[in-house]
């Protein structure tokens, strides 16, 4: 298992500050670099891995430390993460001293606060145990297992790198956490992909899947469902316990746009329009991992996607602290041009009214200005802060579906506007080549899924398959 300690400093940790902090265990420690120099590793006697320290990240987005750590820090600040192996008790102390010394030199604070120290740690008696790094706790033929204990598990650069390594080696990523841990939206999306898994270790129920509730057993080098004799998977009682607090609601907008690729193309406009329509503000920041560190800039986002082309770009966007909102953007170069797959989630506390009346005007804007292909809007009962606890949540319920003008043309206007369900399509955009907007429900009607399935089956017909955003949840 690893233990994380984070230094949050107003000044950049320069080379001298880092070196003074890294030698908190004495000059007998060995240093090495990993991840193309982005990570410095501290090794004890015999190459025993003790601590890895990631390159400092300048976080310019307000609210990120509070969102991920529950600790208010004024932006901009530098985020330096140290990860210690708990197989060696002195390693955790060493990580705390590394961050504590950075704070002593540069100001700022440490998370968790009690971990900070400036005392020299004696690691001379640490037994040797080969080389490696305190990153993946267990590697088998089928899985890369990581044990994490922090309030909120985010899609950090470290976790994203482990995921990429696991995929390249044809292994699943399985994170193991205590029951009080929650996932950010980005981390949940990653762990919801097969074959990845969120494993919750509950003192009463043992191990279970934090997203499905299935009881898990360690078998053949990986956690997998424990099936009963009849072939069904048992559900842990901890998963169905009532939440400690009343859940809020989440408004989920999943949309796809496609536009021609040229030097004037600017990405992020559809997401910005949706964000503005639903929250009244623009996005606050964007990045490739959490914490999200860059101020919102469609130009910089476009430049990054262009540099990575033809490989796709997966990006994370966050909002201001006063309104929980988070989005993912996947930019892909296809035969249709440049496609953006966006999933925007906005959180609302119990009793707050959802702005469902703004969805149709938003669809009109996206059709006329941003090359909308499809848009699915749904509502789910879940935490307003957009994190996911290992508890049963209801599925998102559809509210509206919009079919862009190109797809309407492919299906045929007459067919598209006469679905075999009690849904009256509304024309959007130019009359000569309209889009169609289908109201499906108010976000609380479970029958809306049936209407959506009938609608999409009708639109597909025998030869056509609309680019419907994936069902969320």
ZALOTI-540489 format. One record per residue (C-alpha): residue number from 1; x, z, y. Coordinates in pm, whole numbers, plus 50000, padded with zeros to 5 digits. Layout:
NODE|NUM|X|Z|Y
...
END
This chain:
NODE|1|50000|50000|50000
NODE|2|50113|49945|50359
NODE|3|50062|50159|50666
NODE|4|50022|49991|51004
NODE|5|50152|50132|51332
NODE|6|50114|49937|51658
NODE|7|50293|49975|51991
NODE|8|50089|49868|52295
NODE|9|50324|49833|52591
NODE|10|50285|49700|52948
NODE|11|50635|49546|52934
NODE|12|50775|49295|52688
NODE|13|50992|49452|52416
NODE|14|51322|49277|52476
NODE|15|51604|49246|52225
NODE|16|51776|49569|52333
NODE|17|51456|49773|52317
NODE|18|51375|49635|51973
NODE|19|51725|49704|51840
NODE|20|51721|50061|51973
NODE|21|51386|50115|51800
NODE|22|51476|49942|51475
NODE|23|51779|50165|51417
NODE|24|51566|50480|51430
NODE|25|51661|50536|51066
NODE|26|52031|50520|51136
NODE|27|52294|50249|51115
NODE|28|52283|50240|50734
NODE|29|51965|50031|50741
NODE|30|51990|49660|50679
NODE|31|51805|49402|50890
NODE|32|51678|49063|50780
NODE|33|51447|48797|50924
NODE|34|51144|48633|50764
NODE|35|50869|48387|50857
NODE|36|51111|48167|51053
NODE|37|51233|48465|51252
NODE|38|50886|48592|51346
NODE|39|50927|48908|51136
NODE|40|51219|49153|51121
NODE|41|51249|49360|50804
NODE|42|51418|49695|50763
NODE|43|51573|49766|50424
NODE|44|51697|50095|50286
NODE|45|51970|50153|50027
NODE|46|51979|49888|49758
NODE|47|51752|49657|49956
NODE|48|51443|49876|49929
NODE|49|51182|49731|50174
NODE|50|51076|49990|50427
NODE|51|50924|49839|50741
NODE|52|50848|49492|50876
NODE|53|50809|49442|51251
NODE|54|50629|49134|51381
NODE|55|50722|48948|51698
NODE|56|50551|49101|52002
NODE|57|50235|48923|52116
NODE|58|50128|48910|52481
NODE|59|49754|48985|52484
NODE|60|49594|48858|52804
NODE|61|49230|48898|52694
NODE|62|49043|49215|52806
NODE|63|48891|49436|52540
NODE|64|49096|49326|52236
NODE|65|49263|49663|52173
NODE|66|48929|49841|52201
NODE|67|48755|49585|51976
NODE|68|49014|49606|51699
NODE|69|49158|49958|51736
NODE|70|48898|50154|51931
NODE|71|49165|50223|52193
NODE|72|49116|50110|52554
NODE|73|49423|49933|52694
NODE|74|49426|49733|53016
NODE|75|49525|49368|52971
NODE|76|49776|49214|52983
NODE|77|49983|49413|52736
NODE|78|50227|49352|52450
NODE|79|50111|49414|52092
NODE|80|50399|49493|51850
NODE|81|50296|49569|51493
NODE|82|50508|49760|51242
NODE|83|50406|49767|50877
NODE|84|50548|50034|50646
NODE|85|50549|50057|50268
NODE|86|50370|50375|50158
NODE|87|50569|50367|49835
NODE|88|50839|50542|50040
NODE|89|50717|50842|50248
NODE|90|51002|50799|50497
NODE|91|50893|50439|50568
NODE|92|50569|50547|50737
NODE|93|50762|50791|50955
NODE|94|51011|50516|51037
NODE|95|50734|50279|51152
NODE|96|50600|50554|51378
NODE|97|50944|50608|51527
NODE|98|50996|50235|51586
NODE|99|50675|50220|51789
NODE|100|50728|50560|51949
NODE|101|51070|50459|52078
NODE|102|50930|50134|52218
NODE|103|50674|50341|52410
NODE|104|50945|50578|52533
NODE|105|51147|50284|52667
NODE|106|50862|50065|52798
NODE|107|50563|50293|52852
NODE|108|50229|50234|52688
NODE|109|50070|50390|52380
NODE|110|50080|50387|52001
NODE|111|49806|50331|51747
NODE|112|49728|50555|51572
NODE|113|49836|50804|51842
NODE|114|49950|51069|51594
NODE|115|50197|50827|51435
NODE|116|50425|50805|51739
NODE|117|50758|50985|51723
NODE|118|51110|50950|51859
NODE|119|51295|51157|51597
NODE|120|51560|51001|51377
NODE|121|51436|50949|51020
NODE|122|51677|51018|50734
NODE|123|51640|50734|50484
NODE|124|51976|50784|50311
NODE|125|51810|50942|50007
NODE|126|51559|50661|49955
NODE|127|51603|50520|49601
NODE|128|51673|50151|49565
NODE|129|51407|49924|49416
NODE|130|51507|49565|49466
NODE|131|51433|49331|49751
NODE|132|51107|49212|49900
NODE|133|50891|49297|50196
NODE|134|50610|49543|50261
NODE|135|50340|49276|50283
NODE|136|50164|49202|49955
NODE|137|50116|49512|49741
NODE|138|50046|49345|49407
NODE|139|50109|48985|49303
NODE|140|49979|48859|48970
NODE|141|49924|48519|48819
NODE|142|49575|48506|48967
NODE|143|49571|48722|49282
NODE|144|49762|48850|49582
NODE|145|49634|49204|49644
NODE|146|49677|49383|49978
NODE|147|49575|49745|50041
NODE|148|49463|49806|50401
NODE|149|49347|50125|50572
NODE|150|49258|50074|50938
NODE|151|48917|50101|51110
NODE|152|48872|49725|51151
NODE|153|49040|49458|50941
NODE|154|49107|49154|51160
NODE|155|49238|48807|51081
NODE|156|49587|48886|51206
NODE|157|49875|48642|51187
NODE|158|50009|48851|50899
NODE|159|49684|48833|50699
NODE|160|49639|48462|50772
NODE|161|49993|48394|50648
NODE|162|49926|48585|50326
NODE|163|49609|48382|50279
NODE|164|49797|48053|50326
NODE|165|50063|48165|50078
NODE|166|49797|48267|49826
NODE|167|49622|47930|49858
NODE|168|49950|47742|49816
NODE|169|50026|47938|49499
NODE|170|49668|47895|49365
NODE|171|49593|48265|49389
NODE|172|49299|48448|49541
NODE|173|49349|48688|49831
NODE|174|49198|49028|49753
NODE|175|49210|49306|50012
NODE|176|49135|49662|49903
NODE|177|49002|49910|50160
NODE|178|48833|50253|50180
NODE|179|48454|50245|50234
NODE|180|48469|50327|50606
NODE|181|48659|50007|50692
NODE|182|48482|49712|50860
NODE|183|48569|49343|50895
NODE|184|48570|49129|51205
NODE|185|48369|48808|51195
NODE|186|48685|48602|51147
NODE|187|48810|48821|50860
NODE|188|48467|48817|50695
NODE|189|48453|48438|50708
NODE|190|48796|48417|50542
NODE|191|48716|48666|50266
NODE|192|48376|48508|50199
NODE|193|48547|48190|50082
NODE|194|48585|48156|49707
NODE|195|48801|48286|49541
NODE|196|48894|48549|49805
NODE|197|48742|48894|49778
NODE|198|48691|49217|49975
NODE|199|48736|49506|49733
NODE|200|48602|49846|49845
NODE|201|48731|50160|49674
NODE|202|48453|50417|49682
NODE|203|48523|50773|49555
NODE|204|48183|50785|49381
NODE|205|48122|50426|49269
NODE|206|48470|50303|49198
NODE|207|48544|49947|49310
NODE|208|48284|49704|49441
NODE|209|48265|49381|49641
NODE|210|48211|49462|50009
NODE|211|48010|49144|50072
NODE|212|47797|49113|49757
NODE|213|47792|49472|49626
NODE|214|47895|49366|49275
NODE|215|48071|49638|49076
NODE|216|48430|49526|49010
NODE|217|48685|49591|48739
NODE|218|49056|49510|48724
NODE|219|49086|49249|48452
NODE|220|49353|48989|48372
NODE|221|49543|49054|48695
NODE|222|49253|49043|48944
NODE|223|48936|49222|49048
NODE|224|48628|49053|48901
NODE|225|48258|49145|48852
NODE|226|48173|49385|48570
NODE|227|47895|49203|48386
NODE|228|47634|49383|48178
NODE|229|47541|49276|47825
NODE|230|47265|49051|47963
NODE|231|47518|48869|48181
NODE|232|47406|49018|48514
NODE|233|47640|49185|48762
NODE|234|47565|49547|48847
NODE|235|47535|49639|49218
NODE|236|47712|49953|49342
NODE|237|47482|50225|49476
NODE|238|47714|50268|49776
NODE|239|47636|49910|49881
NODE|240|47262|49979|49910
NODE|241|47287|50311|50092
NODE|242|47113|50313|50432
NODE|243|47343|50258|50727
NODE|244|47439|50560|50937
NODE|245|47304|50394|51251
NODE|246|47021|50154|51330
NODE|247|47146|49796|51303
NODE|248|47119|49552|51587
NODE|249|47072|49176|51560
NODE|250|47300|48875|51571
NODE|251|47211|48533|51708
NODE|252|47410|48266|51521
NODE|253|47446|47912|51656
NODE|254|47620|47668|51418
NODE|255|47674|47325|51570
NODE|256|47871|47009|51509
NODE|257|47977|46751|51766
NODE|258|48157|46418|51733
NODE|259|48320|46218|52011
NODE|260|48561|45931|52041
NODE|261|48929|46021|52049
NODE|262|49101|45919|52371
NODE|263|49336|46068|52628
NODE|264|49046|46193|52843
NODE|265|48885|46397|52563
NODE|266|48859|46770|52638
NODE|267|48760|47001|52353
NODE|268|48566|47326|52372
NODE|269|48299|47198|52610
NODE|270|48010|47235|52363
NODE|271|48108|47594|52284
NODE|272|48150|47677|52652
NODE|273|47803|47536|52728
NODE|274|47649|47742|52447
NODE|275|47835|48055|52555
NODE|276|47724|48013|52916
NODE|277|47362|47950|52815
NODE|278|47335|48254|52588
NODE|279|47552|48513|52765
NODE|280|47569|48397|53127
NODE|281|47950|48385|53120
NODE|282|48227|48164|52984
NODE|283|48440|48268|52684
NODE|284|48713|48519|52769
NODE|285|48990|48413|52535
NODE|286|49102|48203|52242
NODE|287|49379|48195|51983
NODE|288|49470|48115|51625
NODE|289|49454|48477|51502
NODE|290|49354|48830|51607
NODE|291|49415|48991|51847
NODE|292|49301|48691|52048
NODE|293|49570|48666|52312
NODE|294|49517|48362|52541
NODE|295|49276|48331|52835
NODE|296|49006|48070|52777
NODE|297|49137|47721|52850
NODE|298|48980|47402|52708
NODE|299|49289|47210|52821
NODE|300|49532|47429|52626
NODE|301|49299|47430|52327
NODE|302|49289|47049|52335
NODE|303|49666|47025|52363
NODE|304|49714|47245|52057
NODE|305|49465|47046|51850
NODE|306|49631|46720|51956
NODE|307|49975|46854|51854
NODE|308|49845|46952|51511
NODE|309|49658|46627|51443
NODE|310|49592|46480|51194
NODE|311|49589|46830|51040
NODE|312|49274|47028|51134
NODE|313|49289|47324|51374
NODE|314|49104|47651|51308
NODE|315|49062|47863|51623
NODE|316|48903|48195|51723
NODE|317|48722|48256|52053
NODE|318|48602|48590|52198
NODE|319|48394|48700|52493
NODE|320|48400|48980|52748
NODE|321|48365|49344|52631
NODE|322|48018|49386|52787
NODE|323|47857|49131|52551
NODE|324|47986|49109|52193
NODE|325|48036|48741|52116
NODE|326|48275|48560|51887
NODE|327|48314|48204|51766
NODE|328|48518|47993|51530
NODE|329|48607|47631|51604
NODE|330|48736|47384|51348
NODE|331|48868|47063|51504
NODE|332|48901|46769|51266
NODE|333|49001|46406|51315
NODE|334|48762|46183|51115
NODE|335|48648|45823|51103
NODE|336|48375|45921|51353
NODE|337|48634|46041|51606
NODE|338|48709|46407|51678
NODE|339|48461|46652|51527
NODE|340|48417|47013|51631
NODE|341|48246|47255|51393
NODE|342|48148|47563|51590
NODE|343|47986|47889|51478
NODE|344|47901|48118|51770
NODE|345|47769|48469|51700
NODE|346|47631|48691|51976
NODE|347|47544|49058|51917
NODE|348|47241|49247|52051
NODE|349|47159|49617|52029
NODE|350|46832|49743|51885
NODE|351|46551|49671|52129
NODE|352|46734|49396|52319
NODE|353|46549|49067|52349
NODE|354|46720|48759|52207
NODE|355|46735|48453|52438
NODE|356|46563|48217|52193
NODE|357|46391|48045|52486
NODE|358|46731|47911|52596
NODE|359|46802|47729|52269
NODE|360|46600|47414|52342
NODE|361|46752|47361|52691
NODE|362|47094|47420|52534
NODE|363|47023|47156|52271
NODE|364|46926|46912|52548
NODE|365|47257|46974|52724
NODE|366|47459|46932|52407
NODE|367|47281|46606|52324
NODE|368|47333|46453|52668
NODE|369|47685|46577|52742
NODE|370|47871|46680|52426
NODE|371|47791|46441|52140
NODE|372|47578|46680|51933
NODE|373|47532|46583|51568
NODE|374|47346|46889|51436
NODE|375|47269|47247|51541
NODE|376|47120|47530|51336
NODE|377|47017|47853|51509
NODE|378|46945|48165|51304
NODE|379|46902|48541|51346
NODE|380|47021|48823|51122
NODE|381|46975|49200|51127
NODE|382|47331|49329|51146
NODE|383|47572|49528|51361
NODE|384|47565|49441|51730
NODE|385|47944|49475|51754
NODE|386|47974|49180|51509
NODE|387|48175|49376|51253
NODE|388|48070|49393|50888
NODE|389|48051|49719|50695
NODE|390|48045|49717|50312
NODE|391|47667|49757|50308
NODE|392|47374|49535|50219
NODE|393|47269|49308|50507
NODE|394|46975|49073|50518
NODE|395|47037|48698|50526
NODE|396|47019|48506|50855
NODE|397|46674|48357|50912
NODE|398|46647|48011|51072
NODE|399|46492|47975|51417
NODE|400|46559|47611|51511
NODE|401|46730|47296|51386
NODE|402|46840|47003|51603
NODE|403|46928|46656|51475
NODE|404|47144|46450|51711
NODE|405|47060|46094|51820
NODE|406|47308|45920|51587
NODE|407|47167|46101|51285
NODE|408|46808|46039|51399
NODE|409|46892|45670|51424
NODE|410|47041|45671|51073
NODE|411|46737|45848|50923
NODE|412|46490|45642|51125
NODE|413|46290|45782|51415
NODE|414|45951|45747|51247
NODE|415|46066|45930|50936
NODE|416|46260|46198|51124
NODE|417|45975|46296|51354
NODE|418|45717|46328|51073
NODE|419|45851|46592|50831
NODE|420|45621|46711|50547
NODE|421|45604|47062|50694
NODE|422|45413|47223|50978
NODE|423|45694|47164|51225
NODE|424|45642|46958|51537
NODE|425|45961|46784|51641
NODE|426|46045|46766|52011
NODE|427|46229|46469|52160
NODE|428|46550|46545|52348
NODE|429|46789|46321|52538
NODE|430|46734|45954|52630
NODE|431|46400|45812|52524
NODE|432|46566|45497|52388
NODE|433|46784|45697|52147
NODE|434|46643|46049|52121
NODE|435|46752|46357|51933
NODE|436|46490|46574|51761
NODE|437|46454|46950|51792
NODE|438|46261|47136|51521
NODE|439|46128|47491|51588
NODE|440|46128|47677|51253
NODE|441|46043|48038|51340
NODE|442|46119|48337|51558
NODE|443|46418|48456|51357
NODE|444|46217|48712|51160
NODE|445|46011|48484|50933
NODE|446|46156|48463|50580
NODE|447|45948|48148|50513
NODE|448|46163|47963|50768
NODE|449|46426|47896|50499
NODE|450|46166|47711|50296
NODE|451|46069|47501|50597
NODE|452|46434|47421|50668
NODE|453|46497|47319|50306
NODE|454|46192|47093|50304
NODE|455|46295|46942|50636
NODE|456|46652|46865|50531
NODE|457|46535|46726|50195
NODE|458|46299|46493|50383
NODE|459|46573|46384|50622
NODE|460|46819|46315|50342
NODE|461|46580|46079|50166
NODE|462|46751|45870|49899
NODE|463|47059|45757|50086
NODE|464|47127|45983|50382
NODE|465|47273|46331|50410
NODE|466|47273|46484|50763
NODE|467|47576|46690|50861
NODE|468|47388|47021|50850
NODE|469|47600|47326|50943
NODE|470|47656|47555|50649
NODE|471|47409|47835|50592
NODE|472|47557|48155|50734
NODE|473|47574|48483|50549
END
